[in-house]
Amino acid sequence: MTSVGKGPSSGRPQRREGQEPRRTAPRQHPQRRPPDNDGSWDHVARWYDTLVTDRGTDFHQGVVIPGVLRLLALRPGEQVLDGACGQGAVSRALAKVGAEVTGVDLSSSLIAMARQRSGKAIRFLVGDVRDLRNVLPEGQTFDAAVCVLALENLEPIEPALGECSRLLKAGGRLVIVTVHPAFRIPRQSSWGWDESQQLLFRALNCYLTPLKIPIDMRPFKDPMRQVTWTYHRPIQAYVHGLADAGLWIDALEEWPSHRVSQPGPRAKAEDRAREEFPLFLALRAVKVAAPGDKRAGRA
């Protein structure tokens, strides 16, 4: 899962924050890096659970979950896979509208928290969304799948997309949501202030080059940094990955932040910047061919 930052605020220009400018720079602490070979968030599970709680962050509640439910258009009783489900905020929202939900995450700690916070009707399993053959029963299929704010923490993404395709029924749909790859690149994008036009602008240092970026998840609370990894990749990487898995995009949406600035000299500019520079990218894709089918590849 991915943590998202605060909305545009007044302060010094040209901040190199991954998501939104902060009024106060984070303290500098010695870095303790977790193993970066499996993508598990076990080492930050307890902190992440206090952030997300039962219903998710305010971004989950105000933007992400409503958008996911609208794109999925679930019918009661449909089987849904929540890949890299974390502690189950999205899974619970899916179950609330009548879906039969299976949530899978590599972190055993987050799965334990998901089970504690959820009803028994939701099945939670410890497993890597990149290979679920030893986790799910033989022949298990789903009507729909989601991967919400998680693909940017996985490298590579092709196995995860291939597993989603393998597990979807023909015509099944997958909804993925990421922090917007074009405008919200950690450590490579920033807010700036144009004094002459009284406008906030977005500055980018790069975009097409894939990057592996360490993210300090608890900069203000822990004397040792708790680091997770995010993987920046351009939008075309998601499009190509889906197409190669036999998943064809039929909807693409860009969602801005729902937050509103407090009254102040830059409030109008901040609110306009939120509306113009989306925070999330959402893609819906439909299974039209099996992975490996010649029809599934790019022309």
Phi and psi in degrees as GROMACS dihedral restraints (atoms count N, CA, C in turn):
[ dihedral_restraints ]
;  ai    aj    ak    al  type     phi  dphi    fc
    3     4     5     6     1  -119.8    20    10
    4     5     6     7     1   136.7    20    10
    6     7     8     9     1   -89.6    20    10
    7     8     9    10     1   138.5    20    10
    9    10    11    12     1  -113.6    20    10
   10    11    12    13     1   151.9    20    10
   12    13    14    15     1   -94.1    20    10
   13    14    15    16     1  -162.2    20    10
   15    16    17    18     1   -86.1    20    10
   16    17    18    19     1   164.5    20    10
   18    19    20    21     1   -74.6    20    10
   19    20    21    22     1   169.7    20    10
   21    22    23    24     1   -55.6    20    10
   22    23    24    25     1   138.3    20    10
   24    25    26    27     1  -142.2    20    10
   25    26    27    28     1   162.4    20    10
   27    28    29    30     1   -69.7    20    10
   28    29    30    31     1   153.6    20    10
   30    31    32    33     1   153.7    20    10
   31    32    33    34     1  -169.8    20    10
   33    34    35    36     1   -66.7    20    10
   34    35    36    37     1   142.3    20    10
   36    37    38    39     1   -75.7    20    10
   37    38    39    40     1   170.1    20    10
   39    40    41    42     1    55.5    20    10
   40    41    42    43     1    51.4    20    10
   42    43    44    45     1   -86.4    20    10
   43    44    45    46     1   136.0    20    10
   45    46    47    48     1   -95.1    20    10
   46    47    48    49     1    68.4    20    10
   48    49    50    51     1   -99.4    20    10
   49    50    51    52     1   146.4    20    10
   51    52    53    54     1   -66.7    20    10
   52    53    54    55     1   -34.4    20    10
   54    55    56    57     1  -116.9    20    10
   55    56    57    58     1   -72.6    20    10
   57    58    59    60     1  -132.1    20    10
   58    59    60    61     1   153.5    20    10
   60    61    62    63     1   -67.5    20    10
   61    62    63    64     1   143.5    20    10
   63    64    65    66     1  -109.0    20    10
   64    65    66    67     1   153.3    20    10
   66    67    68    69     1   -77.5    20    10
   67    68    69    70     1   -25.0    20    10
   69    70    71    72     1  -127.7    20    10
   70    71    72    73     1   131.5    20    10
   72    73    74    75     1   -71.7    20    10
   73    74    75    76     1   144.9    20    10
   75    76    77    78     1   -66.8    20    10
   76    77    78    79     1   149.5    20    10
   78    79    80    81     1   -65.2    20    10
   79    80    81    82     1   154.6    20    10
   81    82    83    84     1   -96.4    20    10
   82    83    84    85     1   122.5    20    10
   84    85    86    87     1  -125.6    20    10
   85    86    87    88     1   156.2    20    10
   87    88    89    90     1   -58.4    20    10
   88    89    90    91     1   143.6    20    10
   90    91    92    93     1   -94.9    20    10
   91    92    93    94     1   130.4    20    10
   93    94    95    96     1  -115.4    20    10
   94    95    96    97     1   109.5    20    10
   96    97    98    99     1   -92.3    20    10
   97    98    99   100     1   136.6    20    10
   99   100   101   102     1   -78.2    20    10
  100   101   102   103     1   166.4    20    10
  102   103   104   105     1   -56.4    20    10
  103   104   105   106     1   136.3    20    10
  105   106   107   108     1  -112.8    20    10
  106   107   108   109     1    25.5    20    10
  108   109   110   111     1  -105.3    20    10
  109   110   111   112     1    -5.4    20    10
  111   112   113   114     1  -128.0    20    10
  112   113   114   115     1   -16.9    20    10
  114   115   116   117     1    81.6    20    10
  115   116   117   118     1     4.0    20    10
  117   118   119   120     1   -69.8    20    10
  118   119   120   121     1   145.9    20    10
  120   121   122   123     1  -106.4    20    10
  121   122   123   124     1    26.3    20    10
  123   124   125   126     1   -55.5    20    10
  124   125   126   127     1   -39.1    20    10
  126   127   128   129     1   -71.7    20    10
  127   128   129   130     1   -15.8    20    10
  129   130   131   132     1  -121.2    20    10
  130   131   132   133     1    17.0    20    10
  132   133   134   135     1   -61.7    20    10
  133   134   135   136     1   -45.7    20    10
  135   136   137   138     1   -64.6    20    10
  136   137   138   139     1   -44.3    20    10
  138   139   140   141     1   -63.5    20    10
  139   140   141   142     1   -43.6    20    10
  141   142   143   144     1   -62.4    20    10
  142   143   144   145     1   -36.6    20    10
  144   145   146   147     1   -65.3    20    10
  145   146   147   148     1   -37.5    20    10
  147   148   149   150     1   -68.5    20    10
  148   149   150   151     1   -28.0    20    10
  150   151   152   153     1   -75.0    20    10
  151   152   153   154     1   -45.8    20    10
  153   154   155   156     1   -85.6    20    10
  154   155   156   157     1   -37.6    20    10
  156   157   158   159     1    52.8    20    10
  157   158   159   160     1  -147.9    20    10
  159   160   161   162     1   -73.3    20    10
  160   161   162   163     1   -44.0    20    10
  162   163   164   165     1  -105.3    20    10
  163   164   165   166     1     0.5    20    10
  165   166   167   168     1    96.1    20    10
  166   167   168   169     1   173.6    20    10
  168   169   170   171     1   -67.8    20    10
  169   170   171   172     1   174.7    20    10
  171   172   173   174     1   -64.5    20    10
  172   173   174   175     1   -25.4    20    10
  174   175   176   177     1   -68.7    20    10
  175   176   177   178     1   -41.2    20    10
  177   178   179   180     1   -57.9    20    10
  178   179   180   181     1   -49.6    20    10
  180   181   182   183     1   -70.6    20    10
  181   182   183   184     1   -39.6    20    10
  183   184   185   186     1   -89.5    20    10
  184   185   186   187     1   -23.8    20    10
  186   187   188   189     1  -130.4    20    10
  187   188   189   190     1   -57.4    20    10
  189   190   191   192     1   -70.6    20    10
  190   191   192   193     1   -55.8    20    10
  192   193   194   195     1   -63.5    20    10
  193   194   195   196     1   -44.8    20    10
  195   196   197   198     1   -58.7    20    10
  196   197   198   199     1   -39.1    20    10
  198   199   200   201     1   -67.5    20    10
  199   200   201   202     1   -41.1    20    10
  201   202   203   204     1   -62.7    20    10
  202   203   204   205     1   -45.8    20    10
  204   205   206   207     1   -62.8    20    10
  205   206   207   208     1   -38.1    20    10
  207   208   209   210     1   -67.7    20    10
  208   209   210   211     1   -43.2    20    10
  210   211   212   213     1   -68.6    20    10
  211   212   213   214     1   -35.4    20    10
  213   214   215   216     1   -73.8    20    10
  214   215   216   217     1   -35.0    20    10
  216   217   218   219     1    48.0    20    10
  217   218   219   220     1    56.9    20    10
  219   220   221   222     1   -68.1    20    10
  220   221   222   223     1   145.9    20    10
  222   223   224   225     1  -104.0    20    10
  223   224   225   226     1   145.3    20    10
  225   226   227   228     1   -54.4    20    10
  226   227   228   229     1   135.0    20    10
  228   229   230   231     1    89.3    20    10
  229   230   231   232     1    -5.5    20    10
  231   232   233   234     1   -68.0    20    10
  232   233   234   235     1   144.6    20    10
  234   235   236   237     1   -87.6    20    10
  235   236   237   238     1   125.3    20    10
  237   238   239   240     1  -127.6    20    10
  238   239   240   241     1   133.8    20    10
  240   241   242   243     1   -98.9    20    10
  241   242   243   244     1   126.1    20    10
  243   244   245   246     1  -105.5    20    10
  244   245   246   247     1    98.0    20    10
  246   247   248   249     1   -82.1    20    10
  247   248   249   250     1   134.2    20    10
  249   250   251   252     1    56.1    20    10
  250   251   252   253     1    57.8    20    10
  252   253   254   255     1   -78.1    20    10
  253   254   255   256     1    -9.4    20    10
  255   256   257   258     1    61.0    20    10
  256   257   258   259     1  -136.3    20    10
  258   259   260   261     1   -94.3    20    10
  259   260   261   262     1    19.0    20    10
  261   262   263   264     1    92.2    20    10
  262   263   264   265     1    14.9    20    10
  264   265   266   267     1   -61.5    20    10
  265   266   267   268     1   -45.0    20    10
  267   268   269   270     1   -71.0    20    10
  268   269   270   271     1   -39.9    20    10
  270   271   272   273     1   -56.4    20    10
  271   272   273   274     1   -43.4    20    10
  273   274   275   276     1   -66.3    20    10
  274   275   276   277     1   -36.8    20    10
  276   277   278   279     1   -66.1    20    10
  277   278   279   280     1   -37.9    20    10
  279   280   281   282     1   -66.2    20    10
  280   281   282   283     1   -42.7    20    10
  282   283   284   285     1   -66.1    20    10
  283   284   285   286     1   -32.7    20    10
  285   286   287   288     1   -63.8    20    10
  286   287   288   289     1   -27.4    20    10
  288   289   290   291     1   -96.0    20    10
  289   290   291   292     1    10.9    20    10
  291   292   293   294     1   104.5    20    10
  292   293   294   295     1     3.4    20    10
  294   295   296   297     1   -78.1    20    10
  295   296   297   298     1   154.2    20    10
  297   298   299   300     1   -97.9    20    10
  298   299   300   301     1   111.1    20    10
  300   301   302   303     1  -109.7    20    10
  301   302   303   304     1   136.5    20    10
  303   304   305   306     1  -118.6    20    10
  304   305   306   307     1   119.5    20    10
  306   307   308   309     1  -106.0    20    10
  307   308   309   310     1   135.3    20    10
  309   310   311   312     1  -129.4    20    10
  310   311   312   313     1   134.3    20    10
  312   313   314   315     1  -149.1    20    10
  313   314   315   316     1   148.9    20    10
  315   316   317   318     1   -73.2    20    10
  316   317   318   319     1   -22.4    20    10
  318   319   320   321     1   -86.4    20    10
  319   320   321   322     1   114.1    20    10
  321   322   323   324     1   -65.2    20    10
  322   323   324   325     1   -30.6    20    10
  324   325   326   327     1   -67.2    20    10
  325   326   327   328     1   -44.4    20    10
  327   328   329   330     1   -67.0    20    10
  328   329   330   331     1   -36.4    20    10
  330   331   332   333     1   -65.5    20    10
  331   332   333   334     1   -40.0    20    10
  333   334   335   336     1   -60.6    20    10
  334   335   336   337     1   -41.3    20    10
  336   337   338   339     1   -67.1    20    10
  337   338   339   340     1   -38.2    20    10
  339   340   341   342     1   -61.3    20    10
  340   341   342   343     1   -43.0    20    10
  342   343   344   345     1   -64.7    20    10
  343   344   345   346     1   -39.1    20    10
  345   346   347   348     1   -66.3    20    10
  346   347   348   349     1   -33.6    20    10
  348   349   350   351     1   -90.4    20    10
  349   350   351   352     1    -7.1    20    10
  351   352   353   354     1  -120.6    20    10
  352   353   354   355     1   161.7    20    10
  354   355   356   357     1   -73.9    20    10
  355   356   357   358     1   162.7    20    10
  357   358   359   360     1   -68.9    20    10
  358   359   360   361     1   -14.3    20    10
  360   361   362   363     1   -67.9    20    10
  361   362   363   364     1   -23.0    20    10
  363   364   365   366     1   -91.0    20    10
  364   365   366   367     1   129.0    20    10
  366   367   368   369     1   -94.2    20    10
  367   368   369   370     1   122.7    20    10
  369   370   371   372     1  -115.0    20    10
  370   371   372   373     1   132.3    20    10
  372   373   374   375     1  -131.0    20    10
  373   374   375   376     1   143.9    20    10
  375   376   377   378     1   -84.7    20    10
  376   377   378   379     1   120.2    20    10
  378   379   380   381     1  -174.7    20    10
  379   380   381   382     1   160.7    20    10
  381   382   383   384     1   -93.3    20    10
  382   383   384   385     1   120.2    20    10
  384   385   386   387     1   -61.2    20    10
  385   386   387   388     1   -14.0    20    10
  387   388   389   390     1   -79.9    20    10
  388   389   390   391     1   -13.4    20    10
  390   391   392   393     1  -161.1    20    10
  391   392   393   394     1   100.9    20    10
  393   394   395   396     1  -110.6    20    10
  394   395   396   397     1    15.5    20    10
  396   397   398   399     1   -64.7    20    10
  397   398   399   400     1   -30.4    20    10
  399   400   401   402     1   -95.8    20    10
  400   401   402   403     1     6.0    20    10
  402   403   404   405     1  -109.5    20    10
  403   404   405   406     1   -43.6    20    10
  405   406   407   408     1   -97.8    20    10
  406   407   408   409     1   151.2    20    10
  408   409   410   411     1   -62.7    20    10
  409   410   411   412     1   151.1    20    10
  411   412   413   414     1   -57.2    20    10
  412   413   414   415     1   130.4    20    10
  414   415   416   417     1    85.3    20    10
  415   416   417   418     1    -0.7    20    10
  417   418   419   420     1   -64.0    20    10
  418   419   420   421     1   130.6    20    10
  420   421   422   423     1  -134.0    20    10
  421   422   423   424     1   165.7    20    10
  423   424   425   426     1  -133.3    20    10
  424   425   426   427     1   150.0    20    10
  426   427   428   429     1   -76.7    20    10
  427   428   429   430     1   -29.3    20    10
  429   430   431   432     1  -153.8    20    10
  430   431   432   433     1   162.0    20    10
  432   433   434   435     1  -146.1    20    10
  433   434   435   436     1   153.3    20    10
  435   436   437   438     1  -133.7    20    10
  436   437   438   439     1   151.7    20    10
  438   439   440   441     1  -141.4    20    10
  439   440   441   442     1   100.5    20    10
  441   442   443   444     1  -108.7    20    10
  442   443   444   445     1   118.3    20    10
  444   445   446   447     1    52.3    20    10
  445   446   447   448     1    46.1    20    10
  447   448   449   450     1  -136.9    20    10
  448   449   450   451     1   -33.8    20    10
  450   451   452   453     1   -59.6    20    10
  451   452   453   454     1   -31.0    20    10
  453   454   455   456     1   -71.1    20    10
  454   455   456   457     1    -7.2    20    10
  456   457   458   459     1  -102.6    20    10
  457   458   459   460     1     6.1    20    10
  459   460   461   462     1  -115.8    20    10
  460   461   462   463     1   142.0    20    10
  462   463   464   465     1  -146.9    20    10
  463   464   465   466     1   120.3    20    10
  465   466   467   468     1   -83.9    20    10
  466   467   468   469     1   170.5    20    10
  468   469   470   471     1   -94.2    20    10
  469   470   471   472     1   -18.6    20    10
  471   472   473   474     1   -58.4    20    10
  472   473   474   475     1   -42.5    20    10
  474   475   476   477     1   -61.7    20    10
  475   476   477   478     1   -37.6    20    10
  477   478   479   480     1   -65.7    20    10
  478   479   480   481     1   -43.4    20    10
  480   481   482   483     1   -66.5    20    10
  481   482   483   484     1   -36.7    20    10
  483   484   485   486     1   -64.7    20    10
  484   485   486   487     1   -39.4    20    10
  486   487   488   489     1   -66.2    20    10
  487   488   489   490     1   -41.9    20    10
  489   490   491   492     1   -59.4    20    10
  490   491   492   493     1   -43.5    20    10
  492   493   494   495     1   -64.4    20    10
  493   494   495   496     1   -44.2    20    10
  495   496   497   498     1   -59.8    20    10
  496   497   498   499     1   -37.2    20    10
  498   499   500   501     1   -87.8    20    10
  499   500   501   502     1   -13.0    20    10
  501   502   503   504     1   -82.0    20    10
  502   503   504   505     1   144.2    20    10
  504   505   506   507     1   -70.3    20    10
  505   506   507   508     1   159.9    20    10
  507   508   509   510     1   -56.9    20    10
  508   509   510   511     1   129.5    20    10
  510   511   512   513     1    84.6    20    10
  511   512   513   514     1    -3.8    20    10
  513   514   515   516     1   -66.8    20    10
  514   515   516   517     1   154.2    20    10
  516   517   518   519     1  -119.4    20    10
  517   518   519   520     1   147.4    20    10
  519   520   521   522     1  -119.0    20    10
  520   521   522   523     1   131.6    20    10
  522   523   524   525     1  -115.1    20    10
  523   524   525   526     1   123.6    20    10
  525   526   527   528     1  -117.6    20    10
  526   527   528   529     1   144.5    20    10
  528   529   530   531     1  -129.9    20    10
  529   530   531   532     1   131.1    20    10
  531   532   533   534     1  -130.5    20    10
  532   533   534   535     1   157.6    20    10
  534   535   536   537     1   -60.8    20    10
  535   536   537   538     1   135.6    20    10
  537   538   539   540     1   -57.6    20    10
  538   539   540   541     1   119.8    20    10
  540   541   542   543     1   -69.0    20    10
  541   542   543   544     1   -21.9    20    10
  543   544   545   546     1   -88.0    20    10
  544   545   546   547     1   -27.7    20    10
  546   547   548   549     1  -118.5    20    10
  547   548   549   550     1   -14.0    20    10
  549   550   551   552     1  -127.8    20    10
  550   551   552   553     1    62.9    20    10
  552   553   554   555     1   -92.5    20    10
  553   554   555   556     1   112.8    20    10
  555   556   557   558     1   -54.9    20    10
  556   557   558   559     1   132.1    20    10
  558   559   560   561     1    67.9    20    10
  559   560   561   562     1    -3.0    20    10
  561   562   563   564     1  -125.4    20    10
  562   563   564   565     1     8.5    20    10
  564   565   566   567     1  -139.1    20    10
  565   566   567   568     1   154.8    20    10
  567   568   569   570     1  -158.1    20    10
  568   569   570   571     1   164.4    20    10
  570   571   572   573     1   -96.7    20    10
  571   572   573   574     1   142.5    20    10
  573   574   575   576     1  -131.6    20    10
  574   575   576   577     1   159.0    20    10
  576   577   578   579     1  -117.2    20    10
  577   578   579   580     1   122.1    20    10
  579   580   581   582     1   -94.3    20    10
  580   581   582   583     1   104.0    20    10
  582   583   584   585     1   -65.1    20    10
  583   584   585   586     1   -37.8    20    10
  585   586   587   588     1   -67.2    20    10
  586   587   588   589     1   -36.3    20    10
  588   589   590   591     1  -100.7    20    10
  589   590   591   592     1    -5.2    20    10
  591   592   593   594     1    55.8    20    10
  592   593   594   595     1    49.6    20    10
  594   595   596   597     1  -130.9    20    10
  595   596   597   598     1   141.9    20    10
  597   598   599   600     1   -84.0    20    10
  598   599   600   601     1   137.5    20    10
  600   601   602   603     1  -128.4    20    10
  601   602   603   604     1   162.0    20    10
  603   604   605   606     1  -105.0    20    10
  604   605   606   607     1   127.0    20    10
  606   607   608   609     1  -111.5    20    10
  607   608   609   610     1   134.1    20    10
  609   610   611   612     1  -121.0    20    10
  610   611   612   613     1   135.5    20    10
  612   613   614   615     1   -89.5    20    10
  613   614   615   616     1   -26.7    20    10
  615   616   617   618     1  -163.4    20    10
  616   617   618   619     1   170.9    20    10
  618   619   620   621     1  -152.4    20    10
  619   620   621   622     1   -51.9    20    10
  621   622   623   624     1   -72.2    20    10
  622   623   624   625     1   -26.6    20    10
  624   625   626   627     1   -76.7    20    10
  625   626   627   628     1   122.2    20    10
  627   628   629   630     1   -63.1    20    10
  628   629   630   631     1   143.0    20    10
  630   631   632   633     1  -136.9    20    10
  631   632   633   634     1   146.8    20    10
  633   634   635   636     1  -108.5    20    10
  634   635   636   637     1   119.5    20    10
  636   637   638   639     1  -127.5    20    10
  637   638   639   640     1   125.0    20    10
  639   640   641   642     1   -76.3    20    10
  640   641   642   643     1   138.0    20    10
  642   643   644   645     1  -120.4    20    10
  643   644   645   646     1   123.5    20    10
  645   646   647   648     1   -79.6    20    10
  646   647   648   649     1   111.0    20    10
  648   649   650   651     1   -81.8    20    10
  649   650   651   652     1   -20.0    20    10
  651   652   653   654     1  -135.9    20    10
  652   653   654   655     1    62.4    20    10
  654   655   656   657     1   -67.6    20    10
  655   656   657   658     1   -21.9    20    10
  657   658   659   660     1  -105.8    20    10
  658   659   660   661     1    -8.2    20    10
  660   661   662   663     1  -117.0    20    10
  661   662   663   664     1   -21.5    20    10
  663   664   665   666     1  -118.2    20    10
  664   665   666   667     1   131.4    20    10
  666   667   668   669     1   -65.2    20    10
  667   668   669   670     1   -20.7    20    10
  669   670   671   672     1  -115.0    20    10
  670   671   672   673     1   136.6    20    10
  672   673   674   675     1   -68.8    20    10
  673   674   675   676     1   137.5    20    10
  675   676   677   678     1  -104.4    20    10
  676   677   678   679     1   108.7    20    10
  678   679   680   681     1  -107.4    20    10
  679   680   681   682     1   134.1    20    10
  681   682   683   684     1  -118.5    20    10
  682   683   684   685     1   171.4    20    10
  684   685   686   687     1  -113.8    20    10
  685   686   687   688     1   136.9    20    10
  687   688   689   690     1  -119.6    20    10
  688   689   690   691     1   148.9    20    10
  690   691   692   693     1  -120.8    20    10
  691   692   693   694     1   107.5    20    10
  693   694   695   696     1   -77.5    20    10
  694   695   696   697     1   134.9    20    10
  696   697   698   699     1  -146.6    20    10
  697   698   699   700     1   149.1    20    10
  699   700   701   702     1   -70.2    20    10
  700   701   702   703     1   164.4    20    10
  702   703   704   705     1   -57.0    20    10
  703   704   705   706     1   -35.6    20    10
  705   706   707   708     1   -60.7    20    10
  706   707   708   709     1   -27.3    20    10
  708   709   710   711     1   -66.0    20    10
  709   710   711   712     1   -38.5    20    10
  711   712   713   714     1   -70.2    20    10
  712   713   714   715     1   -41.7    20    10
  714   715   716   717     1   -62.7    20    10
  715   716   717   718     1   -47.6    20    10
  717   718   719   720     1   -65.6    20    10
  718   719   720   721     1   -40.7    20    10
  720   721   722   723     1   -62.2    20    10
  721   722   723   724     1   -41.8    20    10
  723   724   725   726     1   -65.4    20    10
  724   725   726   727     1   -45.7    20    10
  726   727   728   729     1   -62.2    20    10
  727   728   729   730     1   -41.9    20    10
  729   730   731   732     1   -66.4    20    10
  730   731   732   733     1   -22.6    20    10
  732   733   734   735     1   -90.8    20    10
  733   734   735   736     1     5.0    20    10
  735   736   737   738     1    78.5    20    10
  736   737   738   739     1    24.0    20    10
  738   739   740   741     1  -114.6    20    10
  739   740   741   742     1   116.7    20    10
  741   742   743   744     1  -108.0    20    10
  742   743   744   745     1   125.7    20    10
  744   745   746   747     1   -69.5    20    10
  745   746   747   748     1   127.8    20    10
  747   748   749   750     1  -121.2    20    10
  748   749   750   751     1     2.5    20    10
  750   751   752   753     1  -156.4    20    10
  751   752   753   754     1   136.9    20    10
  753   754   755   756     1  -135.8    20    10
  754   755   756   757     1   126.1    20    10
  756   757   758   759     1  -133.1    20    10
  757   758   759   760     1   148.6    20    10
  759   760   761   762     1  -121.3    20    10
  760   761   762   763     1   118.2    20    10
  762   763   764   765     1  -106.8    20    10
  763   764   765   766     1   124.0    20    10
  765   766   767   768     1   -80.8    20    10
  766   767   768   769     1   166.9    20    10
  768   769   770   771     1   -65.9    20    10
  769   770   771   772     1   149.0    20    10
  771   772   773   774     1   -93.9    20    10
  772   773   774   775     1    -4.1    20    10
  774   775   776   777     1   -73.5    20    10
  775   776   777   778     1   157.3    20    10
  777   778   779   780     1  -129.9    20    10
  778   779   780   781     1   137.6    20    10
  780   781   782   783     1   -73.3    20    10
  781   782   783   784     1   151.0    20    10
  783   784   785   786     1   -69.9    20    10
  784   785   786   787     1   152.4    20    10
  786   787   788   789     1   -52.9    20    10
  787   788   789   790     1   138.3    20    10
  789   790   791   792     1   175.3    20    10
  790   791   792   793     1   174.0    20    10
  792   793   794   795     1   -64.2    20    10
  793   794   795   796     1   -23.4    20    10
  795   796   797   798     1  -112.7    20    10
  796   797   798   799     1    10.2    20    10
  798   799   800   801     1   -59.9    20    10
  799   800   801   802     1   -43.9    20    10
  801   802   803   804     1   -62.4    20    10
  802   803   804   805     1   -43.8    20    10
  804   805   806   807     1   -66.1    20    10
  805   806   807   808     1   -38.3    20    10
  807   808   809   810     1   -64.7    20    10
  808   809   810   811     1   -44.3    20    10
  810   811   812   813     1   -65.6    20    10
  811   812   813   814     1   -38.8    20    10
  813   814   815   816     1   -64.5    20    10
  814   815   816   817     1   -41.1    20    10
  816   817   818   819     1   -62.4    20    10
  817   818   819   820     1   -39.5    20    10
  819   820   821   822     1   -60.2    20    10
  820   821   822   823     1   -41.8    20    10
  822   823   824   825     1   -69.2    20    10
  823   824   825   826     1   -28.7    20    10
  825   826   827   828     1   -91.9    20    10
  826   827   828   829     1   -28.7    20    10
  828   829   830   831     1  -113.5    20    10
  829   830   831   832     1   100.6    20    10
  831   832   833   834     1   -63.0    20    10
  832   833   834   835     1   149.0    20    10
  834   835   836   837     1   -91.4    20    10
  835   836   837   838     1   -32.5    20    10
  837   838   839   840     1  -126.7    20    10
  838   839   840   841     1   149.9    20    10
  840   841   842   843     1  -113.8    20    10
  841   842   843   844     1   128.5    20    10
  843   844   845   846     1  -119.9    20    10
  844   845   846   847     1   134.4    20    10
  846   847   848   849     1  -127.5    20    10
  847   848   849   850     1   134.5    20    10
  849   850   851   852     1  -114.4    20    10
  850   851   852   853     1   131.6    20    10
  852   853   854   855     1  -131.5    20    10
  853   854   855   856     1   149.6    20    10
  855   856   857   858     1  -115.1    20    10
  856   857   858   859     1   137.7    20    10
  858   859   860   861     1   -74.6    20    10
  859   860   861   862     1   119.4    20    10
  861   862   863   864     1  -120.8    20    10
  862   863   864   865     1   -12.6    20    10
  864   865   866   867     1  -156.3    20    10
  865   866   867   868     1   155.4    20    10
  867   868   869   870     1   -74.5    20    10
  868   869   870   871     1   145.6    20    10
  870   871   872   873     1   -55.0    20    10
  871   872   873   874     1   135.3    20    10
  873   874   875   876     1    94.1    20    10
  874   875   876   877     1   -17.6    20    10
  876   877   878   879     1   -64.9    20    10
  877   878   879   880     1   134.8    20    10
  879   880   881   882     1   -58.8    20    10
  880   881   882   883     1   -26.6    20    10
  882   883   884   885     1   -72.3    20    10
  883   884   885   886     1   -16.8    20    10
  885   886   887   888     1   -82.3    20    10
  886   887   888   889     1   -21.5    20    10
  888   889   890   891     1   -76.8    20    10
  889   890   891   892     1   170.7    20    10
  891   892   893   894     1   -75.0    20    10
  892   893   894   895     1   147.5    20    10
